[in-house]
């Protein structure tokens, strides 16, 4: 009798276990489903955060381009600040690096032309910054002219700040020449023929005994044959050519210089270049 009762109790327990087992499976499945939902929610939040960050960068770059297009002194400084901000999170971005170098160059160059307070310090600081960003762009994309070109230009800005002699002592003459020649070889039409003009200017202003004004004029003559010469992009070259021609013997070079300066005035609404061209005409 006792044995029969034990068997009955075991049977009842087994029945209970059979009845409860589906509930255990359901509870386990619910836990797994909940965990999966949490993972999916985490992924969604991460994707949302990434999208927000991407949009923020996009907005900053849009602002930088707008400031750069306006091109006033504080606008250009703000462009540098924006690119430095985005480069903190994306230091290996080629486009951000070379555009930051470009903004450094334009900011320092405009400060020098306007002779704002402390312009030499600005040129020294931002020229050096620009060289660093350009060098990084060059490392990231060695087959593109951007980094080489703006490295050479930023050396010029830096030299305006510290003086050509100091720049020469720091070994920047050869680096400038090498980078500008590399940009010229890669794509002389880059930035509206910029490498042609920059290389010419290098040979024109580098101190004796390195300077070569004949080589500079040869490069300017080459630029004169491009589509950029008789546009606002060619104003500086008109003036640079006139500077060389004014120093030559005879009336013919001086007459050409005068014509170039008159053309420069007609091509620009930039007060700096217009004033410089008129002053040079008065000296003829």
Secondary structure as GFF3:
##gff-version 3
##sequence-region A 1 284
A	DSSP	alpha_helix	2	70	.	.	.	ID=ss1
A	DSSP	alpha_helix	73	89	.	.	.	ID=ss2
A	DSSP	alpha_helix	94	114	.	.	.	ID=ss3
A	DSSP	alpha_helix	119	140	.	.	.	ID=ss4
A	DSSP	alpha_helix	146	162	.	.	.	ID=ss5
A	DSSP	alpha_helix	164	169	.	.	.	ID=ss6
A	DSSP	alpha_helix	172	187	.	.	.	ID=ss7
A	DSSP	alpha_helix	190	205	.	.	.	ID=ss8
A	DSSP	alpha_helix	213	224	.	.	.	ID=ss9
A	DSSP	three_ten_helix	232	234	.	.	.	ID=ss10
A	DSSP	alpha_helix	235	246	.	.	.	ID=ss11
A	DSSP	alpha_helix	251	267	.	.	.	ID=ss12
A	DSSP	alpha_helix	271	283	.	.	.	ID=ss13
###
